[in-house]
Amino acid sequence: MSEPPIPVRTRRPPPAYRRVAVERVAWIGPRLVRVTFSGPSLVGLTVEQPAASVRLLVPSAGTAGLVMPAWNGNEFLLPDGRRPLIRTFTPRRAGPERLDLEIVVHDAATPSVSAWAQRAQPGDEAAISGTGRGYEVDAAAPAFLLAGDESAIPAISDLLEVLPSSTPVTVHIEVAHPDGRVPLPDHPASAVTWHDLEPGLPPGDAFVAAVRAADVDASTRVWVAGEAAAVQRVRRYLFEERALPRDTAWVRGYWKHGRAGDGETAT
């Protein structure tokens, strides 16, 4: 008697992609570039919470222009079966027909969204899907702790713009190189510390150490994002070692060291 077929697990498809074009490119620093996208398809795209997310689709290597992928119940695939170049980013500014994304750039030996962003020109095609849920701010919290690596800078910037101006905000950001430091939005009660990752240490080591050394209790609201393995270490520290309530902390892996597109926020 033959075994019954194993059911194929399917996921709910993400929001449909909206075709857009690059309007302008502005370098915020040597390692961070702001790409402004525009197009009538962006009408109706709303960002209701800070540190939200959108998916950015860019042309894949070997394709003539932007090829739209199809959802197979589990992932997007191009007509030839390859995975498209898709990464997730924090929307920084959203208007009726415009959207700003800030993309960390790095040396990439393989095709990546980072490589695309470094050579992007006005008129280049792309597509946007979203938005994903962001961070729900507890306006009554007595203090906030924000921490992450360079991939978290756009989201941390988002949060600094909306957190209550009189509430203390402690910020720790790890950069792979000193030139990764960029101006952040001013928050009257914030204290920002930049951490240089020492050569030879795994990504996230510096911001993990900063979180462990921070003054955190059950009343502090914690937001942490960055490399997945480092974020897992933070999760174990907060929830297992410190036994803090899980609803006091938002902890997310944004990318995974060693995967294609290393250093980019993953889908």
C-alpha positions as CSV (number, residue, x, y, z in Angstrom):
1,M,0.0,0.0,0.0
2,S,1.5,3.3,-1.0
3,E,2.0,6.1,1.5
4,P,-0.3,9.1,1.1
5,P,1.4,12.1,-0.4
6,I,2.9,14.6,2.0
7,P,0.8,17.8,1.8
8,V,2.7,20.8,0.5
9,R,2.6,23.6,2.9
10,T,1.6,26.9,1.4
11,R,1.8,30.4,2.7
12,R,-0.4,33.4,2.2
13,P,1.0,35.4,-0.7
14,P,2.5,38.8,0.1
15,P,0.9,42.0,-1.2
16,A,1.1,42.4,-4.9
17,Y,4.1,44.1,-6.4
18,R,3.8,47.7,-7.6
19,R,6.0,48.7,-10.5
20,V,8.1,51.8,-9.7
21,A,11.1,53.7,-11.1
22,V,14.1,55.2,-9.5
23,E,13.6,59.0,-9.2
24,R,16.9,59.9,-7.5
25,V,19.8,58.4,-5.6
26,A,21.5,60.2,-2.6
27,W,24.4,59.0,-0.6
28,I,23.9,59.5,3.1
29,G,27.4,58.2,3.9
30,P,30.0,55.9,2.2
31,R,28.0,52.8,3.3
32,L,24.4,54.0,3.2
33,V,22.5,55.1,0.1
34,R,18.9,56.6,-0.1
35,V,17.0,55.5,-3.2
36,T,13.8,57.4,-4.0
37,F,11.2,55.5,-6.0
38,S,8.2,57.0,-7.7
39,G,5.2,56.0,-9.8
40,P,1.4,56.1,-9.8
41,S,1.3,52.6,-8.5
42,L,2.4,53.8,-5.1
43,V,-0.9,55.6,-4.5
44,G,-2.6,53.8,-1.7
45,L,0.6,52.4,-0.2
46,T,0.5,53.4,3.5
47,V,3.0,53.1,6.3
48,E,1.0,53.1,9.6
49,Q,3.8,52.2,12.1
50,P,7.5,53.0,12.4
51,A,10.1,50.4,11.6
52,A,7.7,48.8,9.1
53,S,8.9,46.9,6.1
54,V,8.5,46.6,2.3
55,R,9.9,44.2,-0.2
56,L,12.1,45.6,-2.9
57,L,12.3,43.6,-6.2
58,V,15.1,44.6,-8.6
59,P,16.1,43.2,-12.0
60,S,18.0,39.9,-11.8
61,A,21.3,39.3,-13.6
62,G,20.9,38.1,-17.1
63,T,17.4,39.6,-17.5
64,A,16.4,42.4,-19.9
65,G,14.7,44.8,-17.5
66,L,12.5,43.9,-14.6
67,V,10.8,40.5,-14.8
68,M,7.9,40.0,-12.4
69,P,8.1,36.7,-10.5
70,A,5.2,34.4,-9.7
71,W,4.1,33.1,-6.3
72,N,4.2,29.3,-6.1
73,G,2.5,29.0,-2.7
74,N,5.8,29.2,-0.8
75,E,8.1,31.7,-2.5
76,F,8.4,34.0,-5.5
77,L,10.2,32.4,-8.6
78,L,11.1,33.8,-12.0
79,P,9.8,32.0,-15.1
80,D,13.1,30.2,-15.5
81,G,12.8,28.8,-11.9
82,R,15.4,31.1,-10.4
83,R,14.8,33.1,-7.3
84,P,14.5,36.9,-8.0
85,L,16.5,39.5,-6.2
86,I,14.2,40.5,-3.4
87,R,15.1,42.0,0.0
88,T,13.2,43.7,2.7
89,F,13.8,47.3,3.9
90,T,12.4,49.9,6.2
91,P,10.4,52.6,4.3
92,R,11.7,55.9,5.5
93,R,9.5,58.4,3.6
94,A,6.2,57.5,1.9
95,G,4.1,60.0,-0.1
96,P,1.3,59.7,-2.6
97,E,3.6,58.6,-5.4
98,R,7.1,58.4,-3.7
99,L,8.9,56.1,-1.4
100,D,12.4,56.4,0.1
101,L,14.5,53.3,1.1
102,E,17.9,53.5,2.8
103,I,20.1,50.6,1.7
104,V,23.4,49.5,3.3
105,V,26.0,48.8,0.7
106,H,28.8,46.4,0.9
107,D,31.3,44.5,-1.3
108,A,29.3,41.9,-3.2
109,A,30.9,39.3,-5.4
110,T,27.5,38.0,-6.5
111,P,24.5,39.9,-7.8
112,S,22.6,41.5,-4.9
113,V,20.3,44.4,-4.1
114,S,23.3,46.1,-2.6
115,A,25.2,45.9,-5.9
116,W,22.1,47.2,-7.7
117,A,21.7,50.1,-5.4
118,Q,25.3,51.2,-5.9
119,R,24.8,51.6,-9.6
120,A,21.1,52.7,-9.6
121,Q,20.2,55.6,-11.9
122,P,17.0,57.6,-12.4
123,G,14.6,55.7,-14.5
124,D,15.8,52.2,-13.5
125,E,12.9,49.8,-13.0
126,A,12.0,48.1,-9.7
127,A,8.9,47.0,-7.8
128,I,7.7,47.4,-4.2
129,S,5.5,45.1,-2.1
130,G,4.1,45.9,1.3
131,T,3.8,47.2,3.8
132,G,4.6,44.8,6.6
133,R,3.8,45.4,10.2
134,G,6.1,47.8,12.2
135,Y,6.6,48.6,15.8
136,E,3.8,49.5,18.1
137,V,5.1,52.3,20.4
138,D,4.1,52.2,24.1
139,A,3.8,55.9,24.7
140,A,3.6,55.3,28.5
141,A,6.9,53.4,28.7
142,P,9.4,55.1,31.0
143,A,12.4,54.3,28.8
144,F,13.4,52.7,25.5
145,L,16.5,50.7,24.5
146,L,17.2,50.5,20.7
147,A,20.1,48.4,19.4
148,G,21.2,46.8,16.2
149,D,23.8,46.8,13.4
150,E,23.9,48.9,10.2
151,S,20.9,47.2,8.7
152,A,18.8,48.6,11.6
153,I,19.8,52.3,11.1
154,P,16.8,53.2,8.9
155,A,14.4,51.6,11.4
156,I,16.2,53.2,14.4
157,S,15.9,56.5,12.6
158,D,12.2,56.0,12.1
159,L,11.8,55.3,15.9
160,L,13.8,58.3,17.0
161,E,11.4,60.5,15.0
162,V,8.3,59.2,16.7
163,L,9.2,58.1,20.3
164,P,7.9,60.6,23.0
165,S,10.4,63.5,23.1
166,S,10.7,63.5,26.9
167,T,11.2,59.7,27.3
168,P,14.9,58.6,27.7
169,V,16.1,56.6,24.7
170,T,19.3,54.6,24.8
171,V,20.7,53.7,21.3
172,H,23.5,51.3,20.5
173,I,24.5,50.8,16.8
174,E,27.3,48.5,15.6
175,V,29.1,49.4,12.4
176,A,31.4,47.1,10.4
177,H,33.6,50.2,9.5
178,P,33.9,53.6,11.2
179,D,32.5,55.3,8.0
180,G,29.2,53.5,8.6
181,R,28.3,56.2,11.1
182,V,25.7,58.6,9.8
183,P,23.7,61.5,11.2
184,L,20.5,60.3,13.0
185,P,17.3,62.2,13.7
186,D,17.5,64.4,16.8
187,H,15.7,63.1,19.8
188,P,15.9,65.4,22.9
189,A,16.3,62.6,25.4
190,S,18.4,60.2,23.4
191,A,21.9,58.9,24.1
192,V,23.5,57.3,21.0
193,T,26.6,55.1,21.2
194,W,28.3,53.8,18.0
195,H,30.3,50.6,18.3
196,D,33.0,49.5,15.8
197,L,33.0,45.7,15.2
198,E,36.5,44.4,16.0
199,P,38.1,42.5,13.1
200,G,37.7,38.7,13.4
201,L,34.6,38.9,15.6
202,P,31.2,37.7,14.3
203,P,28.7,40.3,13.1
204,G,26.5,41.5,16.0
205,D,29.1,40.8,18.7
206,A,29.4,44.5,19.6
207,F,25.7,45.3,19.9
208,V,25.0,42.1,21.8
209,A,27.6,43.1,24.4
210,A,26.0,46.6,24.5
211,V,22.6,45.1,25.3
212,R,24.0,42.9,27.9
213,A,25.7,45.9,29.6
214,A,22.6,48.1,29.4
215,D,20.4,49.0,32.3
216,V,17.2,47.1,31.4
217,D,14.3,46.1,33.6
218,A,10.8,45.0,33.0
219,S,9.6,48.6,32.5
220,T,12.1,49.3,29.7
221,R,10.8,48.8,26.2
222,V,13.5,47.1,24.0
223,W,13.8,47.1,20.2
224,V,16.6,45.1,18.7
225,A,17.3,44.1,15.1
226,G,20.3,42.9,13.1
227,E,22.2,39.7,12.1
228,A,20.1,36.7,12.9
229,A,22.5,34.7,15.1
230,A,23.4,37.8,17.1
231,V,19.7,38.6,17.6
232,Q,19.1,35.1,18.8
233,R,21.8,35.7,21.5
234,V,19.9,38.9,22.6
235,R,16.7,36.9,22.7
236,R,18.2,34.3,25.0
237,Y,19.7,37.0,27.2
238,L,16.5,39.0,27.6
239,F,13.9,36.2,27.9
240,E,15.9,33.3,29.5
241,E,18.7,34.9,31.5
242,R,16.9,38.0,32.6
243,A,13.4,36.4,32.4
244,L,11.9,39.7,31.1
245,P,8.3,39.6,29.8
246,R,8.2,38.9,26.1
247,D,5.8,41.7,25.4
248,T,8.4,44.3,26.5
249,A,10.8,43.5,23.7
250,W,10.7,43.5,19.9
251,V,13.6,41.4,18.7
252,R,14.1,40.5,15.0
253,G,16.7,39.0,12.7
254,Y,17.2,41.2,9.7
255,W,19.8,39.2,7.8
256,K,21.9,36.1,8.1
257,H,25.7,36.0,7.9
258,G,27.0,33.8,5.1
259,R,23.9,33.8,2.9
260,A,23.6,35.3,-0.6
261,G,23.2,39.0,-0.3
262,D,25.1,39.0,3.0
263,G,24.5,42.1,4.9
264,E,21.1,42.8,3.4
265,T,17.8,42.6,5.2
266,A,16.4,39.2,4.2
267,T,12.8,38.4,3.0
